[in-house]
């Protein structure tokens, strides 16, 4: 009788352990799923942050391209494109849809450019929503401020071109002002903070992705170990039950 009671007690212990590990398995599995999701969140944050800084860089390049094209040719659609870029960047006009990389070329050719995103959102707000750190946000604002200063020089050149005759001395001076060394250095001052932001964002988000990946790996190991422990407990329960029933 004592021997049977011990077998029953051993069976009960195995059963309690099995139930405990089952609960632990469920909890660890959901934790693992959450950890895997955090990898996607970290990657999405990385992509969004780099996308915002790239938009500021691309808008600066587009502004220079349109400004130089207008002062050189005098074609007003270049000026219109320039003003549209400023409006979009400042959030006064909706951003073009998925064709943002070729929007201006398609617009110039009279092609469809896809539906615009609405409402318009300025780059500062996009940066705040993208999860930049305070230092990164400050660098982006510095680049934006310097780009706005450069825009004032470009707009002044526009006024000269609009009010001057073709190849007049003031117009030639306006064209040169967008190609000289001072202008080149001003553009470098715009792009340098953006490059710093890219470097910081890359380092920060890479670390976040690596940490999330490591956490997911650890939870995967925990799930496997608990699963293996459950198999052992099931085998132990099977043996105890056979002993109790007599084979």
DAGISUL-V452480 format. One record per pair of residues at least 4 apart in sequence whose ideal C-beta (glycine too) atoms are under 7 Angstrom apart, sorted by sequence separation. I is the first residue (numbers start at 1). GAP is how many residues later the second one is. D is the distance in Angstrom with one decimal. If there is no record, write none. Layout:
i: <I	I>
gap: <GAP	GAP>
d: <D	D>
This chain:
i: <1	2	3	4	5	6	7	8	9	10	11	12	13	14	15	16	17	18	19	20	21	22	23	24	25	26	27	28	29	30	31	32	33	34	37	38	39	40	41	42	43	44	45	46	47	48	49	50	51	52	53	54	55	56	57	58	59	60	61	62	63	64	65	66	67	68	69	70	76	77	78	79	80	81	82	83	84	85	86	96	99	102	103	104	105	121	123	124	125	126	132	133	134	135	136	137	138	139	140	141	142	143	144	145	146	147	150	151	152	153	154	155	156	157	158	159	160	164	167	169	170	171	172	173	175	176	179	181	182	183	184	185	186	187	188	191	192	193	194	195	196	197	198	199	200	201	202	203	204	205	206	207	208	209	210	211	212	213	214	215	216	217	218	219	220	221	222	223	224	225	226	227	228	229	230	231	232	233	234	235	236	237	238	239	240	241	70	73	87	88	95	106	121	127	132	166	167	178	242	87	107	164	177	88	96	99	106	164	70	132	69	70	84	128	103	127	160	161	160	66	70	127	161	99	160	66	67	99	66	98	96	97	124	157	96	97	63	66	97	96	97	124	157	95	123	157	63	94	95	62	81	94	94	153	154	94	95	59	81	94	93	92	91	59	91	77	91	88	90	89	89	91	150	150	150	62	146	147	146	143	143	142	143	139	139	140	139	136	136	86	135	136	56	55	52	52	52	52	79	49	48	49	49	56	45	71	53	56	60	67	74	56	63	70	67	71	63	70	71	72	71	71	68	67	64	60	60	57	57	56	53	53	53	50	53	50	49	49	46	45	42	46	42	43	42	39	42	39	38	39	35	38	39	35	36	35	32	35	32	31	32	28	32	28	29	28	25	28	25	24	25	21	25	21	22	21	18	21	18	17	18	14	18	14	15	14	11	14	11	10	11	7	11	7	8	7	4>
gap: <4	4	4	4	4	4	4	4	4	4	4	4	4	4	4	4	4	4	4	4	4	4	4	4	4	4	4	4	4	4	4	4	4	4	4	4	4	4	4	4	4	4	4	4	4	4	4	4	4	4	4	4	4	4	4	4	4	4	4	4	4	4	4	4	4	4	4	4	4	4	4	4	4	4	4	4	4	4	4	4	4	4	4	4	4	4	4	4	4	4	4	4	4	4	4	4	4	4	4	4	4	4	4	4	4	4	4	4	4	4	4	4	4	4	4	4	4	4	4	4	4	4	4	4	4	4	4	4	4	4	4	4	4	4	4	4	4	4	4	4	4	4	4	4	4	4	4	4	4	4	4	4	4	4	4	4	4	4	4	4	4	4	4	4	4	4	4	4	4	4	4	4	4	4	4	4	4	4	4	4	4	4	4	4	4	4	5	5	5	5	5	5	5	5	5	5	5	5	5	6	6	6	6	7	7	7	7	7	8	8	9	9	9	9	10	10	10	10	11	12	12	13	13	14	14	15	15	15	16	16	17	17	17	17	18	18	19	19	19	20	20	20	20	21	21	21	22	22	22	23	23	23	24	24	24	25	25	26	26	26	27	28	29	30	30	31	31	32	32	33	34	34	36	37	40	42	43	43	44	47	50	51	51	54	57	57	58	61	64	65	65	65	67	68	71	74	75	78	79	81	82	82	83	84	86	86	87	87	87	87	87	88	88	88	90	90	91	91	103	103	104	107	110	111	123	130	131	134	137	138	141	144	145	148	148	151	152	156	159	160	163	163	166	166	167	170	170	173	174	174	177	177	177	180	180	181	184	184	187	188	188	191	191	194	194	195	198	198	201	202	202	205	205	208	208	209	212	212	215	216	216	219	219	222	222	223	226	226	229	230	230	233	233	236	236	237	240>
d: <6.3	6.4	6.6	6.4	6.3	6.2	6.3	6.4	6.6	6.5	6.3	6.3	6.3	6.2	6.5	6.3	6.2	6.2	6.7	6.4	6.0	6.7	6.4	5.9	6.1	6.6	6.3	6.2	6.5	6.4	6.3	6.5	6.5	6.5	6.4	6.2	6.4	6.1	6.3	6.4	6.4	6.1	6.2	6.4	6.0	6.6	6.8	6.0	6.5	7.0	6.5	5.9	6.1	6.6	6.6	6.1	6.2	6.7	6.3	6.2	6.0	6.2	6.3	6.2	6.5	5.9	6.0	7.0	6.2	6.3	6.4	6.5	6.3	6.5	6.8	6.3	6.3	6.1	6.2	5.2	5.2	5.4	6.0	6.3	6.5	5.2	6.2	6.7	6.3	6.1	4.0	6.8	6.4	6.6	6.5	6.4	6.4	6.5	6.3	6.2	6.4	6.2	6.4	6.7	6.5	6.4	6.4	6.1	6.4	6.7	6.6	6.8	6.8	6.4	6.2	6.2	5.6	4.5	6.5	6.4	6.4	6.5	6.4	6.4	6.9	5.6	6.4	6.2	6.3	6.6	6.6	6.5	6.9	6.3	6.0	6.2	6.6	6.4	6.5	6.5	6.4	5.9	6.1	6.5	6.0	5.8	6.0	6.6	6.6	6.2	6.2	6.2	6.3	6.2	6.3	6.4	6.4	6.4	6.4	6.5	6.3	6.7	6.5	6.4	6.5	6.2	6.3	6.2	6.4	6.4	6.5	6.8	6.8	6.3	6.2	6.5	6.4	6.3	6.3	6.6	6.3	6.1	6.5	6.5	6.4	6.2	6.7	6.8	4.3	4.9	6.7	4.2	5.6	5.2	4.6	7.0	6.5	5.5	6.1	3.9	5.7	4.7	6.3	5.3	4.2	6.1	4.9	4.1	3.8	6.7	4.2	4.6	6.5	6.9	5.4	5.7	5.1	5.6	6.1	5.0	6.5	5.0	5.6	5.2	4.0	4.9	5.8	4.6	3.9	5.8	5.5	3.9	6.7	4.1	6.4	4.9	6.1	6.7	6.0	5.5	6.1	6.8	5.5	6.5	6.2	5.8	5.6	4.0	4.6	5.2	5.4	5.3	4.5	6.7	6.6	6.2	6.8	5.7	6.7	4.7	5.0	5.8	4.6	4.8	5.2	6.6	3.0	6.7	5.2	6.9	5.6	6.5	5.2	6.9	6.2	6.3	5.2	4.8	4.6	5.6	4.0	4.8	4.9	4.3	5.4	5.7	4.8	5.2	5.5	6.4	7.0	6.2	5.5	6.3	6.8	4.9	5.3	4.8	6.1	4.8	4.7	6.5	6.2	6.4	5.4	5.2	6.7	6.0	5.1	4.1	6.1	6.5	6.4	6.4	6.9	5.0	6.8	6.8	5.5	6.0	5.0	5.9	5.3	5.9	6.5	5.3	6.8	6.6	4.9	5.8	5.6	4.9	5.6	6.7	6.7	6.0	4.6	6.4	3.5	6.2	6.6	6.5	4.4	6.0	4.5	6.6	4.8	4.5	4.3	5.7	6.7	7.0	5.9	4.7	5.0	3.9	6.6	4.9	3.8	5.3	5.8	6.2	5.4	4.9	5.6	5.1	6.8	5.9	4.6	5.5	6.4	5.6	6.5	5.5	6.7	5.1	6.5	6.4	4.5	5.5	6.8	5.7	6.4	4.8	6.3	4.6	6.6	5.9	4.1	5.3	6.3	6.0	6.2	5.0	6.3	4.9	6.8>
